[in-house]
């Protein structure tokens, strides 16, 4: 009968539910705004919350699940990270640019952006009344402006012109006041850059931990944002759009805006470069091996490299919204520990080709596999061609830029003390080939397996086993922690993320100088070559757009820049127009007991195409917020 | 007891649902009552202008009489026709955009019952005299192009698929060549696809197309040709 009473009680309560004031209770399990802002420590706690909402595209940010996704929708994104929808990488399971979401809905960050904006406006409104020194207030103002700049940068690069809301809106003001129309794309970018300036003017040099905004972080953000805006202005005509949003200038920038934005990028970058506070981490290695180690250890623990890192997002604890999962998804199958789904990130041959060879500076050095030297033939194994033979599989990468082996795991190189076997085929004594299929040939009593070993825990490539094997011939290495063995649990990686570093500022600067034809070309060339020297290059290359863009792609590989570089330079739709991404398949030829390599289209992949409307994302909730939608949605 | 609980739960739910009223009611608006269909026709030859199903030309329409109405989109069928059988009667702004023809200005039309809308327009390019031959190693297509738009012809393309809606985004084999110039109506162009891209003995649909250098333009194609690959 007790249950009956509950049901009766519930019914009565439910019937009361339609009265209109019972929700207006002061919650007793939450702290009110007044209490939070009553003390400086409360403000600090509030600030921590704001920082965690900044749209930093770290290990916990993906195109399908958004920023901080493992807090919001659970950590399982099947290893579908931003780099696998660019030409730098490909997923072992999901092969197209879109998986669950259309390109116009990827990277969605609208509601979250305006939620953060409200918090920033709330903070700005209470700072003047706080009982602290003016210098502390200035610092808080500066950080608030920095977060505002960052969040509007996040909105502008996705949606173009957006509503600029700088006051706290009140629900009682009614929809007339609440429905702020979109500003033009130009006004939005100008607002971002102005907010960076406001932040930089109020902030000091910081405490050296690189974990909180300071003057230089604000300028680094300005450098990145101004370059983004300048590129759109310069290259809008590569993929012009049409429609109501274009007619009202809500999306699109004019050619004539480019030079101003480039010059803002140049001046912000120059301030950082001339500050004397930052330098490249281990800038002068004595040889490529040393350079490879230096480069890798910088990402394994960014705190080693605070000379170069300008802004670091720290990960200290494991668990939901605290740790991340790149060690789980990224390790090759042979070193996966207890984690059942490794090998998801496969660097493409397209990226590997980009790296220079020390013997031929200033040129990308595609991997040559045949005597005819044709690197544009992706038609698979053709017995009529003469393939180059290699005693050791890694010999084919001789002389390639040290950053290659610090960024990707090459076939038959050692990782965590394990010989990583990436092999896609075997040729028998009769010349027949088993290619990207299981099988073996017996020569003199020894079995030679197409995948290089007898069982899936002994190799890392090309088999369809569990989706765990690379299908490009390369494993992922950058950011992975070599000493961590994955366990069967989510969110166990605690590698910190470098959001801004000096090398990016150098490359922003070099690109702005070469694109605008203004600024100091000598300084830009030096910056470009300093990055190369850190990778053990001894030669100097000239400041050309091609050199700058190749260097950017190589140096910043997998730092979640490539997607936005293709967007801002309006290259995505030409780079991805029925495009295949490519693989390098090592094959063991038992006739000579050596390796040959086949350049081919990555297996089990359709062609991918980027549609121009995706240069701007779909704005949600048009029916109620009354905004003009982006083109073609 | 268990039965009694079920009765109470049912009673509770009934009270809950009825207490706030009208949750179970349908809205009081009428459903779609009109059909809107038509085609895009070459103003000179009277033939349909062949289209592309995925990411092809678009008809944008907006129902008048609302604040901030959303632009709706209608896609063409491959043969150049279009149809939406679930339209609400009313006044609409209708405009063909981002297509492969010189679209007429925006038109305000009244859609009521079965409403046909014919778009008469000149295509940017016309693909003519398409001929397919199997030469033993390749399927070879020859064709000519009538250039109507003044801009350069950017690229030529040949595509094939098992699906009759074969297009730029729906094909198992494709090849192309960049032109970036004007074309002569008498020039015979040749494109070919290697036989090893096909399963021999099956019938495929082939198209050749040309893309004009106009922002957001789409390919002009021939009508897909059914061809057995042997």
Interface residues (C-beta under 8 A of the other chain):
Chain A: X3 X4 X7 X8 X10 X11 X14 X15 X17 X18 X237 X239 X240 X241 X242 X243 X244 X578 X607 X609 X611 X612 X622 X623 X626 X628 X629 X632
Chain B: X4 X5 X8 X9 X11 X12 X15 X16 X19 X20 X55 X58 X67 X68 X70 X71 X73 X97 X98 X168 X169 X174 X215 X216
